[in-house]
Structures are given as C-alpha cells and as structure tokens.
Amino acid sequence: MRGLKQKMFFEGKYFHFEYDEADHEVAGSMISIAEDTYEEVASRFQIAVMNDRFTFQICPDTATFISAAGKTAETWQPWMVGSADYAKRFVCILSPRVVSDRSLADMLKIVKHEVTHIVFDSLGDPDAACIGISEGIAVWIAGQIEPDLLQVKEAPSMIKLNDEDYFYENSGYQYSGVYAGYFLEKFGIEAFKKIYAGIERLDEYLYNGFEAEAIMNAKNTCSINV
C-alpha cells in the first residue's frame, strides 16, 4: 500500500538495528558509531561484552521516541533525544531528521553517550548507579563537554552531583563529564569501575580542590574525548 513506511533491519555484532526507510541515509553512520563505541569502550575499560545483541531503534518521530523511551508527553523534554535501558537491552535515538536544534555530528555523540551507558551498566545494578558517575562517564566518552561553559568559582561538588535534583540544577552533565575524565586521569580505570559498581565510595578518593583542578585541567588541555 502507498504511504506506508518500510521498516529496515540490520544485524550488527553487538546490536540489532531497527529504523524506517526514511532514515536509511543516517542509519549507516549511527550503526557504525554504535558498534565501534561498544567495542572500543568495553575493550579500553576491560568490561566483558554481552553475547546477546541489544536492540537499537532509530525513532522516526517524537511520539515513537517518547513511547520507546518509556516517557509520557508530560515527562518528556525536547532535550531528551536518546535513551538506554540495560535491563531491557534496548537503546533508542530520535532520528536526526526530526531534531531541529542539533547537527548529525551532535546526534552521533548522543549515540556514543547512550552506548556507553549500556557498557558500564553491566558492572552492577543500573538503577543503583549514581547519576553523576553514570552521566559523567557517558558525557566524557562522547566528547560532549564545552570547557568554556565551566566556572571554577561555581563548580558543583562531585559528591553532591550524585543527587538527582542537585545534578539537574547545577549543569550536571557538563561538570560530571569533566570530573569523570579527571578522576580517571588521577586514579585510574579500576578505581572508577569500582565506584560505578558501588564496590568503593567516591568520597574515599576525593580531596579539597579536586573539582577546581578538574575544571582547570579541562580548560587548559581541551582534551576530553577518549
């Protein structure tokens, strides 16, 4: 029948991809980024890969994304364009075709961000992972930090960023990304993984001035990406 959109499918090594025919042109880039990110992050951080594929859906419109992400029209916000659920083995991304305020390059960073969640959430209970730690590593790996937006005098506490309300009220994505990257530089991969998994406490590592050091390091090097 005319007017019906054809569903497309692709079996990757780590993901089963689903998308509409209209997104065929952008799907290739998103598939490549998702597959490469999963493998690279798992390898670098020595996290075991899963034997069964995750489902990765490119949503053709906002309504489909809201439903796939488990949101409602009331809880969804325009900045919400990607979602990952390790327990359901599912990632969904709003199609770059229908996102008006972000470039394709921005949306590919969203793919890296959500796939990073999938990799790290295998370390323990995803619901127990602190938001500042979980979002921080995803932002850092995806290269979503803008050092010019960071202020040393207004730097939020890394500990307090693990409170969800405090996180959203204090530019949590930007600052947690900087802190996660600097923590890895100072204390290493194994220490970060133990904190993510809840095996060790974050406050056992932090010290007075850590946040300011992390911000100045980001501003001086502008070297945030993995």
Sequence and secondary structure as in RCSB ss.txt:
>XXXX:A:sequence
MRGLKQKMFFEGKYFHFEYDEADHEVAGSMISIAEDTYEEVASRFQIAVMNDRFTFQICPDTATFISAAGKTAET
WQPWMVGSADYAKRFVCILSPRVVSDRSLADMLKIVKHEVTHIVFDSLGDPDAACIGISEGIAVWIAGQIEPDLL
QVKEAPSMIKLNDEDYFYENSGYQYSGVYAGYFLEKFGIEAFKKIYAGIERLDEYLYNGFEAEAIMNAKNTCSIN
V
>XXXX:A:secstr
 TT   EEEEE SSEEEEEEGGGHHHHHHHHHHHHHHHHHHHHHTT    SS EEEEEESSHHHHHHHTT  TTT
  TT  EEEETTTTEEEEE GGG SSS HHHHHHHHHHHHHHHHHGGGS GGGS HHHHHHHHHHHHT   GGG 
 STT   TTGGGSHHHHHHTTHHHHHHHHHHHHHHHH HHHHHHHHTTSS GGGT  TTHHHHHHHHHHHH    
 
